[in-house]
Each structure stands twice: as C-alpha cells, then as structure tokens.
Amino acid sequence: MSDENVLGRINELVDEEHKLRQQLASGEISTDEEHARLRSLEEALDQCWDLLRRRRSARSLGGDADDVPARAVGEVEGYLQ
C-alpha cells in the first residue's frame, strides 16, 4: 500500500463521516447509529494516520515504507496522548 492509497482511504473515511452527519441532520439515521458508526470511522482514521506517519518515518530513516504493517486498532487506540 502506498502513501497515496493511505491518503485516499483517509479521504474516503472523511467523506463517509460527512455523509453520516448529513444523514443525522435529515433524520435518516438516529444519534445512536451515527455515534456507533463515527466511533468506527474515527478508529479507522487513527489507524490510517498512524500507518502514514510510520511509513514516512521509515522512509526518512532509510527504511522501506512497504515493510511497515498497519497496527491493530486496539494498539493505535491505546496510545497515550
């Protein structure tokens, strides 16, 4: 997966987030449905951003970005800020 693929996935997830907010505003989905799906989207976004940062880091250190695997959602979400 290339950086462009990861960025493309990020854009897809952001677009989906906007659609969810529109569906909530128009009454197509409930607040509970929106919150459940938003949580999933936020986790996927965090995972994508983590992968992109780690790929860039590997490249800057002379490594192969293609050798950097995506981390599990639980691992990414467990980071302390």
N, CA, C and O atoms as a CHARMM CRD file, in Angstrom:
* protein
*
  324
    1    1 MET  N      0.84800  -1.17600   0.00000 PROA 1      0.00000
    2    1 MET  CA     0.00000   0.00000   0.00000 PROA 1      0.00000
    3    1 MET  C      0.89400   1.24000   0.00000 PROA 1      0.00000
    4    1 MET  O      1.81900   1.34400   0.80600 PROA 1      0.00000
    5    2 SER  N      0.62100   2.15900  -0.88800 PROA 2      0.00000
    6    2 SER  CA     1.41300   3.38000  -0.99000 PROA 2      0.00000
    7    2 SER  C      0.82300   4.48100  -0.10700 PROA 2      0.00000
    8    2 SER  O     -0.30500   4.37500   0.37400 PROA 2      0.00000
    9    3 ASP  N      1.60800   5.53100   0.09200 PROA 3      0.00000
   10    3 ASP  CA     1.11100   6.68200   0.84900 PROA 3      0.00000
   11    3 ASP  C     -0.14200   7.24600   0.19000 PROA 3      0.00000
   12    3 ASP  O     -1.07200   7.67500   0.87300 PROA 3      0.00000
   13    4 GLU  N     -0.16300   7.24400  -1.14100 PROA 4      0.00000
   14    4 GLU  CA    -1.32300   7.76100  -1.86300 PROA 4      0.00000
   15    4 GLU  C     -2.56300   6.92300  -1.57500 PROA 4      0.00000
   16    4 GLU  O     -3.66900   7.45300  -1.46600 PROA 4      0.00000
   17    5 ASN  N     -2.36900   5.59500  -1.45200 PROA 5      0.00000
   18    5 ASN  CA    -3.50000   4.72200  -1.10800 PROA 5      0.00000
   19    5 ASN  C     -4.01400   5.02400   0.29600 PROA 5      0.00000
   20    5 ASN  O     -5.22200   5.06300   0.52600 PROA 5      0.00000
   21    6 VAL  N     -3.09300   5.23700   1.22900 PROA 6      0.00000
   22    6 VAL  CA    -3.48400   5.53700   2.60500 PROA 6      0.00000
   23    6 VAL  C     -4.22000   6.87200   2.64400 PROA 6      0.00000
   24    6 VAL  O     -5.25700   6.99300   3.29700 PROA 6      0.00000
   25    7 LEU  N     -3.68500   7.87000   1.94700 PROA 7      0.00000
   26    7 LEU  CA    -4.35600   9.17400   1.90900 PROA 7      0.00000
   27    7 LEU  C     -5.72000   9.07700   1.23500 PROA 7      0.00000
   28    7 LEU  O     -6.66900   9.74000   1.65400 PROA 7      0.00000
   29    8 GLY  N     -5.82200   8.25900   0.20300 PROA 8      0.00000
   30    8 GLY  CA    -7.11300   8.03900  -0.45300 PROA 8      0.00000
   31    8 GLY  C     -8.12000   7.42800   0.50500 PROA 8      0.00000
   32    8 GLY  O     -9.28800   7.81600   0.52000 PROA 8      0.00000
   33    9 ARG  N     -7.66400   6.46500   1.30800 PROA 9      0.00000
   34    9 ARG  CA    -8.54500   5.84100   2.30700 PROA 9      0.00000
   35    9 ARG  C     -8.98000   6.86500   3.35200 PROA 9      0.00000
   36    9 ARG  O    -10.13800   6.87800   3.76900 PROA 9      0.00000
   37   10 ILE  N     -8.05100   7.72000   3.77500 PROA 10     0.00000
   38   10 ILE  CA    -8.38200   8.77400   4.73600 PROA 10     0.00000
   39   10 ILE  C     -9.47100   9.66900   4.15900 PROA 10     0.00000
   40   10 ILE  O    -10.43500  10.00000   4.85000 PROA 10     0.00000
   41   11 ASN  N     -9.32300  10.05800   2.90800 PROA 11     0.00000
   42   11 ASN  CA   -10.33000  10.91300   2.27300 PROA 11     0.00000
   43   11 ASN  C    -11.68400  10.22100   2.18700 PROA 11     0.00000
   44   11 ASN  O    -12.71800  10.85700   2.39000 PROA 11     0.00000
   45   12 GLU  N    -11.68700   8.91300   1.88600 PROA 12     0.00000
   46   12 GLU  CA   -12.94200   8.15300   1.84600 PROA 12     0.00000
   47   12 GLU  C    -13.62400   8.15300   3.21400 PROA 12     0.00000
   48   12 GLU  O    -14.83700   8.33600   3.31500 PROA 12     0.00000
   49   13 LEU  N    -12.82900   7.94800   4.25800 PROA 13     0.00000
   50   13 LEU  CA   -13.39000   7.91400   5.60700 PROA 13     0.00000
   51   13 LEU  C    -13.94900   9.27300   6.01700 PROA 13     0.00000
   52   13 LEU  O    -14.99900   9.34400   6.65400 PROA 13     0.00000
   53   14 VAL  N    -13.25900  10.34300   5.65900 PROA 14     0.00000
   54   14 VAL  CA   -13.74300  11.69200   5.97200 PROA 14     0.00000
   55   14 VAL  C    -15.03800  11.97300   5.21200 PROA 14     0.00000
   56   14 VAL  O    -15.97100  12.55400   5.76600 PROA 14     0.00000
   57   15 ASP  N    -15.09600  11.55900   3.94300 PROA 15     0.00000
   58   15 ASP  CA   -16.32800  11.72800   3.16700 PROA 15     0.00000
   59   15 ASP  C    -17.48800  10.97200   3.81000 PROA 15     0.00000
   60   15 ASP  O    -18.60800  11.47700   3.88200 PROA 15     0.00000
   61   16 GLU  N    -17.20800   9.76300   4.27300 PROA 16     0.00000
   62   16 GLU  CA   -18.24700   8.96900   4.93000 PROA 16     0.00000
   63   16 GLU  C    -18.71300   9.64400   6.22100 PROA 16     0.00000
   64   16 GLU  O    -19.90000   9.62400   6.54900 PROA 16     0.00000
   65   17 GLU  N    -17.77500  10.23600   6.94100 PROA 17     0.00000
   66   17 GLU  CA   -18.13100  10.96900   8.16300 PROA 17     0.00000
   67   17 GLU  C    -19.07800  12.12200   7.84400 PROA 17     0.00000
   68   17 GLU  O    -20.05800  12.34000   8.55600 PROA 17     0.00000
   69   18 HSD  N    -18.78800  12.84900   6.78900 PROA 18     0.00000
   70   18 HSD  CA   -19.65500  13.96600   6.39200 PROA 18     0.00000
   71   18 HSD  C    -21.04800  13.46500   6.00000 PROA 18     0.00000
   72   18 HSD  O    -22.05300  14.09500   6.33000 PROA 18     0.00000
   73   19 LYS  N    -21.10200  12.33000   5.29400 PROA 19     0.00000
   74   19 LYS  CA   -22.39000  11.76200   4.89800 PROA 19     0.00000
   75   19 LYS  C    -23.21200  11.36000   6.12600 PROA 19     0.00000
   76   19 LYS  O    -24.42400  11.57000   6.17400 PROA 19     0.00000
   77   20 LEU  N    -22.53100  10.77900   7.11300 PROA 20     0.00000
   78   20 LEU  CA   -23.23800  10.39900   8.34200 PROA 20     0.00000
   79   20 LEU  C    -23.85800  11.60800   9.01700 PROA 20     0.00000
   80   20 LEU  O    -25.00300  11.55800   9.46700 PROA 20     0.00000
   81   21 ARG  N    -23.11500  12.67600   9.08500 PROA 21     0.00000
   82   21 ARG  CA   -23.62400  13.89400   9.72900 PROA 21     0.00000
   83   21 ARG  C    -24.82100  14.45200   8.95300 PROA 21     0.00000
   84   21 ARG  O    -25.77300  14.95700   9.54900 PROA 21     0.00000
   85   22 GLN  N    -24.76500  14.35700   7.63100 PROA 22     0.00000
   86   22 GLN  CA   -25.89000  14.80200   6.81500 PROA 22     0.00000
   87   22 GLN  C    -27.11000  13.90100   7.02900 PROA 22     0.00000
   88   22 GLN  O    -28.24000  14.38200   7.11000 PROA 22     0.00000
   89   23 GLN  N    -26.86900  12.59300   7.11900 PROA 23     0.00000
   90   23 GLN  CA   -27.97600  11.65300   7.34400 PROA 23     0.00000
   91   23 GLN  C    -28.62700  11.90700   8.69600 PROA 23     0.00000
   92   23 GLN  O    -29.84900  11.82400   8.82500 PROA 23     0.00000
   93   24 LEU  N    -27.82100  12.21300   9.69700 PROA 24     0.00000
   94   24 LEU  CA   -28.37300  12.52700  11.01300 PROA 24     0.00000
   95   24 LEU  C    -29.20600  13.80600  10.94100 PROA 24     0.00000
   96   24 LEU  O    -30.31300  13.86200  11.47800 PROA 24     0.00000
   97   25 ALA  N    -28.67900  14.81700  10.28700 PROA 25     0.00000
   98   25 ALA  CA   -29.38000  16.09700  10.18500 PROA 25     0.00000
   99   25 ALA  C    -30.71400  15.96000   9.44600 PROA 25     0.00000
  100   25 ALA  O    -31.67500  16.66700   9.75100 PROA 25     0.00000
  101   26 SER  N    -30.76400  15.04700   8.47700 PROA 26     0.00000
  102   26 SER  CA   -32.00100  14.87400   7.70800 PROA 26     0.00000
  103   26 SER  C    -32.92300  13.82300   8.31600 PROA 26     0.00000
  104   26 SER  O    -33.98900  13.54400   7.76700 PROA 26     0.00000
  105   27 GLY  N    -32.52700  13.24100   9.43900 PROA 27     0.00000
  106   27 GLY  CA   -33.36700  12.28000  10.12700 PROA 27     0.00000
  107   27 GLY  C    -33.32800  10.87200   9.55100 PROA 27     0.00000
  108   27 GLY  O    -34.15900  10.03800   9.90900 PROA 27     0.00000
  109   28 GLU  N    -32.37500  10.59100   8.66100 PROA 28     0.00000
  110   28 GLU  CA   -32.27500   9.26700   8.05300 PROA 28     0.00000
  111   28 GLU  C    -31.72700   8.22100   9.01900 PROA 28     0.00000
  112   28 GLU  O    -32.03000   7.03400   8.89200 PROA 28     0.00000
  113   29 ILE  N    -30.92100   8.66200   9.98500 PROA 29     0.00000
  114   29 ILE  CA   -30.35900   7.74000  10.97800 PROA 29     0.00000
  115   29 ILE  C    -30.51100   8.36700  12.35900 PROA 29     0.00000
  116   29 ILE  O    -30.68800   9.57700  12.50000 PROA 29     0.00000
  117   30 SER  N    -30.43800   7.51600  13.36400 PROA 30     0.00000
  118   30 SER  CA   -30.55800   8.00600  14.73700 PROA 30     0.00000
  119   30 SER  C    -29.19700   8.46000  15.26100 PROA 30     0.00000
  120   30 SER  O    -28.15600   8.17400  14.67000 PROA 30     0.00000
  121   31 THR  N    -29.23100   9.16200  16.36400 PROA 31     0.00000
  122   31 THR  CA   -27.99900   9.60300  17.01000 PROA 31     0.00000
  123   31 THR  C    -27.15600   8.40800  17.41700 PROA 31     0.00000
  124   31 THR  O    -25.93300   8.43300  17.27900 PROA 31     0.00000
  125   32 ASP  N    -27.79800   7.36500  17.91500 PROA 32     0.00000
  126   32 ASP  CA   -27.06900   6.15600  18.31100 PROA 32     0.00000
  127   32 ASP  C    -26.36300   5.51600  17.12000 PROA 32     0.00000
  128   32 ASP  O    -25.21400   5.08800  17.23100 PROA 32     0.00000
  129   33 GLU  N    -27.04900   5.45000  15.98600 PROA 33     0.00000
  130   33 GLU  CA   -26.43900   4.88200  14.78000 PROA 33     0.00000
  131   33 GLU  C    -25.24700   5.72400  14.33200 PROA 33     0.00000
  132   33 GLU  O    -24.19900   5.20000  13.95400 PROA 33     0.00000
  133   34 GLU  N    -25.43400   7.04100  14.38500 PROA 34     0.00000
  134   34 GLU  CA   -24.34500   7.93500  13.98400 PROA 34     0.00000
  135   34 GLU  C    -23.14600   7.75600  14.90700 PROA 34     0.00000
  136   34 GLU  O    -22.01500   7.63300  14.43500 PROA 34     0.00000
  137   35 HSD  N    -23.37900   7.74100  16.20900 PROA 35     0.00000
  138   35 HSD  CA   -22.26900   7.61300  17.15900 PROA 35     0.00000
  139   35 HSD  C    -21.52200   6.29700  16.99500 PROA 35     0.00000
  140   35 HSD  O    -20.29200   6.26900  17.05600 PROA 35     0.00000
  141   36 ALA  N    -22.25000   5.21500  16.78800 PROA 36     0.00000
  142   36 ALA  CA   -21.60800   3.90700  16.61600 PROA 36     0.00000
  143   36 ALA  C    -20.73100   3.89800  15.36200 PROA 36     0.00000
  144   36 ALA  O    -19.59700   3.42000  15.38600 PROA 36     0.00000
  145   37 ARG  N    -21.26800   4.42700  14.28500 PROA 37     0.00000
  146   37 ARG  CA   -20.50200   4.43600  13.03000 PROA 37     0.00000
  147   37 ARG  C    -19.35200   5.43400  13.11200 PROA 37     0.00000
  148   37 ARG  O    -18.27300   5.16600  12.58400 PROA 37     0.00000
  149   38 LEU  N    -19.55700   6.57000  13.75900 PROA 38     0.00000
  150   38 LEU  CA   -18.48100   7.55600  13.89800 PROA 38     0.00000
  151   38 LEU  C    -17.31600   6.98200  14.68200 PROA 38     0.00000
  152   38 LEU  O    -16.15600   7.22700  14.35100 PROA 38     0.00000
  153   39 ARG  N    -17.62100   6.22100  15.71800 PROA 39     0.00000
  154   39 ARG  CA   -16.54200   5.60700  16.50200 PROA 39     0.00000
  155   39 ARG  C    -15.69900   4.69700  15.61700 PROA 39     0.00000
  156   39 ARG  O    -14.47000   4.72100  15.68400 PROA 39     0.00000
  157   40 SER  N    -16.34900   3.91000  14.80500 PROA 40     0.00000
  158   40 SER  CA   -15.65000   3.01200  13.89800 PROA 40     0.00000
  159   40 SER  C    -14.81200   3.80100  12.88200 PROA 40     0.00000
  160   40 SER  O    -13.67500   3.43500  12.58600 PROA 40     0.00000
  161   41 LEU  N    -15.38100   4.86900  12.36300 PROA 41     0.00000
  162   41 LEU  CA   -14.65400   5.71100  11.40600 PROA 41     0.00000
  163   41 LEU  C    -13.44200   6.37000  12.05800 PROA 41     0.00000
  164   41 LEU  O    -12.36600   6.42700  11.46400 PROA 41     0.00000
  165   42 GLU  N    -13.61900   6.86500  13.27300 PROA 42     0.00000
  166   42 GLU  CA   -12.51100   7.51000  13.97600 PROA 42     0.00000
  167   42 GLU  C    -11.37300   6.53000  14.24400 PROA 42     0.00000
  168   42 GLU  O    -10.19900   6.88900  14.14700 PROA 42     0.00000
  169   43 GLU  N    -11.72300   5.30300  14.57900 PROA 43     0.00000
  170   43 GLU  CA   -10.69700   4.28300  14.80700 PROA 43     0.00000
  171   43 GLU  C     -9.94600   3.98000  13.51000 PROA 43     0.00000
  172   43 GLU  O     -8.72100   3.85900  13.51000 PROA 43     0.00000
  173   44 ALA  N    -10.68000   3.85900  12.41700 PROA 44     0.00000
  174   44 ALA  CA   -10.05000   3.59100  11.12600 PROA 44     0.00000
  175   44 ALA  C     -9.16700   4.75800  10.69900 PROA 44     0.00000
  176   44 ALA  O     -8.08300   4.55400  10.15100 PROA 44     0.00000
  177   45 LEU  N     -9.63500   5.98700  10.95100 PROA 45     0.00000
  178   45 LEU  CA    -8.82400   7.15800  10.63000 PROA 45     0.00000
  179   45 LEU  C     -7.54200   7.18800  11.45600 PROA 45     0.00000
  180   45 LEU  O     -6.46600   7.46300  10.92500 PROA 45     0.00000
  181   46 ASP  N     -7.65300   6.91000  12.74100 PROA 46     0.00000
  182   46 ASP  CA    -6.46400   6.87000  13.59800 PROA 46     0.00000
  183   46 ASP  C     -5.47700   5.82600  13.09400 PROA 46     0.00000
  184   46 ASP  O     -4.26800   6.05900  13.08000 PROA 46     0.00000
  185   47 GLN  N     -5.99100   4.69200  12.68500 PROA 47     0.00000
  186   47 GLN  CA    -5.14300   3.61600  12.18300 PROA 47     0.00000
  187   47 GLN  C     -4.43200   4.05700  10.89100 PROA 47     0.00000
  188   47 GLN  O     -3.24200   3.79500  10.71500 PROA 47     0.00000
  189   48 CYS  N     -5.15700   4.71600  10.00500 PROA 48     0.00000
  190   48 CYS  CA    -4.55900   5.19200   8.75200 PROA 48     0.00000
  191   48 CYS  C     -3.49300   6.26200   9.00500 PROA 48     0.00000
  192   48 CYS  O     -2.40700   6.20800   8.42900 PROA 48     0.00000
  193   49 TRP  N     -3.80400   7.22700   9.86200 PROA 49     0.00000
  194   49 TRP  CA    -2.81900   8.27800  10.16800 PROA 49     0.00000
  195   49 TRP  C     -1.57400   7.68900  10.81600 PROA 49     0.00000
  196   49 TRP  O     -0.45800   8.11300  10.51600 PROA 49     0.00000
  197   50 ASP  N     -1.75500   6.71700  11.69800 PROA 50     0.00000
  198   50 ASP  CA    -0.62000   6.05100  12.33100 PROA 50     0.00000
  199   50 ASP  C      0.25200   5.36400  11.28000 PROA 50     0.00000
  200   50 ASP  O      1.47600   5.49400  11.30200 PROA 50     0.00000
  201   51 LEU  N     -0.37400   4.64100  10.37200 PROA 51     0.00000
  202   51 LEU  CA     0.36800   3.95500   9.32600 PROA 51     0.00000
  203   51 LEU  C      1.12400   4.95200   8.45300 PROA 51     0.00000
  204   51 LEU  O      2.29200   4.73400   8.13200 PROA 51     0.00000
  205   52 LEU  N      0.47000   6.03500   8.07200 PROA 52     0.00000
  206   52 LEU  CA     1.11100   7.03200   7.22800 PROA 52     0.00000
  207   52 LEU  C      2.31700   7.65000   7.92800 PROA 52     0.00000
  208   52 LEU  O      3.37000   7.80700   7.31000 PROA 52     0.00000
  209   53 ARG  N      2.18200   8.00300   9.21200 PROA 53     0.00000
  210   53 ARG  CA     3.31500   8.57200   9.96900 PROA 53     0.00000
  211   53 ARG  C      4.46700   7.58000  10.05300 PROA 53     0.00000
  212   53 ARG  O      5.62700   7.95600   9.88600 PROA 53     0.00000
  213   54 ARG  N      4.15200   6.32000  10.31000 PROA 54     0.00000
  214   54 ARG  CA     5.19400   5.30700  10.45100 PROA 54     0.00000
  215   54 ARG  C      5.87100   5.01100   9.11400 PROA 54     0.00000
  216   54 ARG  O      7.07300   4.75000   9.07600 PROA 54     0.00000
  217   55 ARG  N      5.12400   5.04700   8.03200 PROA 55     0.00000
  218   55 ARG  CA     5.71000   4.85800   6.69200 PROA 55     0.00000
  219   55 ARG  C      6.66900   5.99600   6.38100 PROA 55     0.00000
  220   55 ARG  O      7.77000   5.76500   5.88100 PROA 55     0.00000
  221   56 ARG  N      6.25900   7.20800   6.67100 PROA 56     0.00000
  222   56 ARG  CA     7.12400   8.37200   6.41900 PROA 56     0.00000
  223   56 ARG  C      8.36500   8.32400   7.29400 PROA 56     0.00000
  224   56 ARG  O      9.45800   8.67000   6.84700 PROA 56     0.00000
  225   57 SER  N      8.20300   7.90400   8.51800 PROA 57     0.00000
  226   57 SER  CA     9.33500   7.77900   9.42900 PROA 57     0.00000
  227   57 SER  C     10.32100   6.73500   8.92300 PROA 57     0.00000
  228   57 SER  O     11.52800   6.97700   8.90400 PROA 57     0.00000
  229   58 ALA  N      9.82300   5.59600   8.52000 PROA 58     0.00000
  230   58 ALA  CA    10.69800   4.53400   7.99700 PROA 58     0.00000
  231   58 ALA  C     11.48700   5.04000   6.79000 PROA 58     0.00000
  232   58 ALA  O     12.68600   4.79000   6.67200 PROA 58     0.00000
  233   59 ARG  N     10.81000   5.74200   5.90700 PROA 59     0.00000
  234   59 ARG  CA    11.45800   6.26900   4.70700 PROA 59     0.00000
  235   59 ARG  C     12.54200   7.28100   5.07200 PROA 59     0.00000
  236   59 ARG  O     13.62700   7.27600   4.49200 PROA 59     0.00000
  237   60 SER  N     12.23800   8.15100   6.04100 PROA 60     0.00000
  238   60 SER  CA    13.21600   9.18800   6.42600 PROA 60     0.00000
  239   60 SER  C     14.44600   8.58100   7.10200 PROA 60     0.00000
  240   60 SER  O     15.51700   9.18800   7.11400 PROA 60     0.00000
  241   61 LEU  N     14.28800   7.37900   7.66400 PROA 61     0.00000
  242   61 LEU  CA    15.40700   6.69300   8.30700 PROA 61     0.00000
  243   61 LEU  C     16.10400   5.72200   7.36000 PROA 61     0.00000
  244   61 LEU  O     16.96300   4.94600   7.77700 PROA 61     0.00000
  245   62 GLY  N     15.72800   5.77000   6.07800 PROA 62     0.00000
  246   62 GLY  CA    16.36100   4.92800   5.07200 PROA 62     0.00000
  247   62 GLY  C     15.75700   3.54400   4.94900 PROA 62     0.00000
  248   62 GLY  O     16.30500   2.68500   4.25900 PROA 62     0.00000
  249   63 GLY  N     14.63400   3.32100   5.61100 PROA 63     0.00000
  250   63 GLY  CA    13.96900   2.02200   5.55100 PROA 63     0.00000
  251   63 GLY  C     12.98800   1.94700   4.39700 PROA 63     0.00000
  252   63 GLY  O     12.79200   2.91200   3.65900 PROA 63     0.00000
  253   64 ASP  N     12.38800   0.80200   4.25900 PROA 64     0.00000
  254   64 ASP  CA    11.39700   0.56500   3.21800 PROA 64     0.00000
  255   64 ASP  C     10.00500   0.74500   3.81200 PROA 64     0.00000
  256   64 ASP  O      9.58600  -0.02600   4.67500 PROA 64     0.00000
  257   65 ALA  N      9.30400   1.75100   3.35200 PROA 65     0.00000
  258   65 ALA  CA     7.96100   2.04100   3.86700 PROA 65     0.00000
  259   65 ALA  C      7.00200   0.88900   3.61900 PROA 65     0.00000
  260   65 ALA  O      6.03400   0.71800   4.35900 PROA 65     0.00000
  261   66 ASP  N      7.26000   0.10100   2.58800 PROA 66     0.00000
  262   66 ASP  CA     6.37200  -1.02500   2.28400 PROA 66     0.00000
  263   66 ASP  C      6.48600  -2.15700   3.30200 PROA 66     0.00000
  264   66 ASP  O      5.64000  -3.05000   3.33800 PROA 66     0.00000
  265   67 ASP  N      7.52100  -2.12000   4.12000 PROA 67     0.00000
  266   67 ASP  CA     7.69300  -3.12600   5.16500 PROA 67     0.00000
  267   67 ASP  C      6.94500  -2.77100   6.45000 PROA 67     0.00000
  268   67 ASP  O      6.93400  -3.55500   7.39900 PROA 67     0.00000
  269   68 VAL  N      6.32200  -1.59700   6.48200 PROA 68     0.00000
  270   68 VAL  CA     5.62400  -1.13100   7.68700 PROA 68     0.00000
  271   68 VAL  C      4.17500  -1.63000   7.65500 PROA 68     0.00000
  272   68 VAL  O      3.39500  -1.22200   6.79500 PROA 68     0.00000
  273   69 PRO  N      3.82200  -2.50600   8.58600 PROA 69     0.00000
  274   69 PRO  CA     2.44100  -3.00900   8.60500 PROA 69     0.00000
  275   69 PRO  C      1.51700  -2.06700   9.38200 PROA 69     0.00000
  276   69 PRO  O      1.95900  -1.29800  10.23500 PROA 69     0.00000
  277   70 ALA  N      0.24600  -2.14900   9.06900 PROA 70     0.00000
  278   70 ALA  CA    -0.74300  -1.40100   9.85500 PROA 70     0.00000
  279   70 ALA  C     -0.84100  -2.04700  11.23400 PROA 70     0.00000
  280   70 ALA  O     -0.80100  -3.27100  11.36200 PROA 70     0.00000
  281   71 ARG  N     -0.96900  -1.22300  12.24800 PROA 71     0.00000
  282   71 ARG  CA    -1.15200  -1.73100  13.60300 PROA 71     0.00000
  283   71 ARG  C     -2.62900  -2.00400  13.84800 PROA 71     0.00000
  284   71 ARG  O     -3.50400  -1.42300  13.20600 PROA 71     0.00000
  285   72 ALA  N     -2.87800  -2.88600  14.77500 PROA 72     0.00000
  286   72 ALA  CA    -4.25800  -3.20000  15.15000 PROA 72     0.00000
  287   72 ALA  C     -4.92100  -1.97000  15.76300 PROA 72     0.00000
  288   72 ALA  O     -4.25500  -1.15000  16.39500 PROA 72     0.00000
  289   73 VAL  N     -6.21400  -1.84500  15.57600 PROA 73     0.00000
  290   73 VAL  CA    -6.95100  -0.70700  16.11200 PROA 73     0.00000
  291   73 VAL  C     -6.74400  -0.58700  17.62100 PROA 73     0.00000
  292   73 VAL  O     -6.53800   0.51500  18.12800 PROA 73     0.00000
  293   74 GLY  N     -6.79400  -1.69600  18.33600 PROA 74     0.00000
  294   74 GLY  CA    -6.61100  -1.66900  19.78200 PROA 74     0.00000
  295   74 GLY  C     -5.28100  -1.09300  20.19600 PROA 74     0.00000
  296   74 GLY  O     -5.18300  -0.40400  21.21100 PROA 74     0.00000
  297   75 GLU  N     -4.26300  -1.37100  19.41800 PROA 75     0.00000
  298   75 GLU  CA    -2.92700  -0.83700  19.70700 PROA 75     0.00000
  299   75 GLU  C     -2.86400   0.66000  19.43900 PROA 75     0.00000
  300   75 GLU  O     -2.32000   1.42000  20.24000 PROA 75     0.00000
  301   76 VAL  N     -3.42000   1.07500  18.31700 PROA 76     0.00000
  302   76 VAL  CA    -3.41300   2.50100  17.96500 PROA 76     0.00000
  303   76 VAL  C     -4.25600   3.31000  18.94900 PROA 76     0.00000
  304   76 VAL  O     -3.86100   4.39600  19.37200 PROA 76     0.00000
  305   77 GLU  N     -5.41100   2.77300  19.30500 PROA 77     0.00000
  306   77 GLU  CA    -6.30800   3.48700  20.21300 PROA 77     0.00000
  307   77 GLU  C     -5.76900   3.48500  21.65400 PROA 77     0.00000
  308   77 GLU  O     -6.23300   4.27300  22.47800 PROA 77     0.00000
  309   78 GLY  N     -4.82000   2.63100  21.96200 PROA 78     0.00000
  310   78 GLY  CA    -4.27600   2.55300  23.29900 PROA 78     0.00000
  311   78 GLY  C     -3.14600   3.52700  23.58600 PROA 78     0.00000
  312   78 GLY  O     -2.62700   3.55700  24.70200 PROA 78     0.00000
  313   79 TYR  N     -2.75400   4.32400  22.59600 PROA 79     0.00000
  314   79 TYR  CA    -1.67200   5.28100  22.79700 PROA 79     0.00000
  315   79 TYR  C     -2.06000   6.33500  23.81300 PROA 79     0.00000
  316   79 TYR  O     -3.21500   6.75700  23.87200 PROA 79     0.00000
  317   80 LEU  N     -1.11600   6.74900  24.59400 PROA 80     0.00000
  318   80 LEU  CA    -1.33000   7.87600  25.48900 PROA 80     0.00000
  319   80 LEU  C     -0.95400   9.13700  24.76900 PROA 80     0.00000
  320   80 LEU  O      0.07300   9.18300  24.09200 PROA 80     0.00000
  321   81 GLN  N     -1.75600  10.15300  24.90000 PROA 81     0.00000
  322   81 GLN  CA    -1.50100  11.42100  24.21100 PROA 81     0.00000
  323   81 GLN  C     -0.65500  12.33400  25.05500 PROA 81     0.00000
  324   81 GLN  O     -0.33900  13.44700  24.63400 PROA 81     0.00000
